[in-house]
Amino acid sequence: MLKIFKNIIKKLKNKNKGFEIKNPFINFGLNRDIDYFVENLSMLVASGMPIVSALSSIIEEIHTKRMKEILEEIRTDIETGSSIWKSLQKSELFKDHTISLIRLGEESGRLVENLKVVSIEEQKSRVLKSKLRSATMYPIFVLSVTLVIGIGIAWFILPKLALVFTQLKLKLPFITKVLIDLGTFLGKYGQYVIPLIIIFLISLFYFLFFFKKTKIAGQYILFHIPGIQQLMKEVEIARFGYLLGTLLQAGLAVNLALESLANATDFIVYRNFYLYLGKSIEEGYSFQKSFSSYKNTAKLIPTPILQLIIAGEKSGNLSKTLLKVGEMFEEKSDITTKNLTIILEPILLVFVWLGVVSVALAVILPIYGLVGGLDSPR
């Protein structure tokens, strides 16, 4: 069985090295349809329905044009004699570890069981990612709205205020001078500066969090922000427990399951950790030895969880232990997500308040000085 696993991984790597979607937006918006497809395919095949008939039934219920076209191509490939895993690989709907799991199930006669595993794994992956998105959505929305309003004020209102204050010929506070200089500058060069700033911010965001070669910098920043760091850690440990546990239950060897886990995670520090574990275990070392020989293990996974995994390995209940770990940390990530939203709200309000107060003081102080000058006796 181990040879089958190794051959699957090697062939997938040679034929489509590091199987990645060439265009990350090619299947944008299809997440729900993909979940629906996997879940229903596993149920229909388990009921004894032929794979082609199952695909036909699912296609009738799919309303997204792009997804319907993909499934029709898969059905055509299978009808012409192609294997299921090759047809799914060609569609680029799934990552490498999912394709290898489906291929393993097809070749070992465990397709139904492995499709169920894929369904659970896809669902858990969506849930864990949605937690990260929900935790960051609110602060990103507030900061974006604040930025848009700030740019609007700086571009359209500050130049007019700068002109008014300049004509008054008053002794202005420092904050007002800064405001006037900024308004004057934007009045002359705003049509060039503002678009450049927006392009710079969008580019910075893309290279920090999406571009494959540089997103490690963005992840490094996130892993050092209190609250966000804890949530990301809990989400990844939950993924580690669920995915590794389900892969082991499906019959995958530990080292190959860890390699699949490395392909599934988005966090580079954890990917390197999983690859190291897989290589170490392939060389014959236990989890205990592999954990102790990796210097950052305790930073990535809490020590009590490491001890739990080691105990599970020794007792022969590793897959059940990992699933329990996944369940435990999914509950923890739920609590952290709620707490993080509650904590971030007042912090963001303070930032917005500081910006509003700064602009208000810059405008009100010179007006107050002007009124005081008019009231004083000559």
Buried (B, 14 or more C-beta within 10 A) or exposed (E): EEEBBBEBBEEBBEEBEEBEEEEEEEBEEBBEBBBBBBBBBBBBBBEEBEBEEBBBEBBEEBEBEBBBEBBBEBBEBBEEEBBBBBBBBBBBBBBBBBBBBBBBBBBBEBBBBBBBBBBBBBBBBBBBBBBBEEBBEBBEEBEEEBBEEBBEBBBEBBBEBBEEBEEEEBEBBEBBBEBBEBBBBBBEEBEEBBEEEEEEEEEEEEBBBEEEEEBBEBBEEBBEEEBBEBBBBBBBBBBBBBBBBBBBBBBBBBBBBBBBBBBBBBBEBBBBBBBBBBBBBBEEBEBBBBBBEBEEBEEBBBEEBBEBBBBBBEEEEBBBBBBBBBBBBBEBBBEBBEBBBEEBEEEBEEEBEEBBEEBEBBBEBBBEBEEEEEEEEE
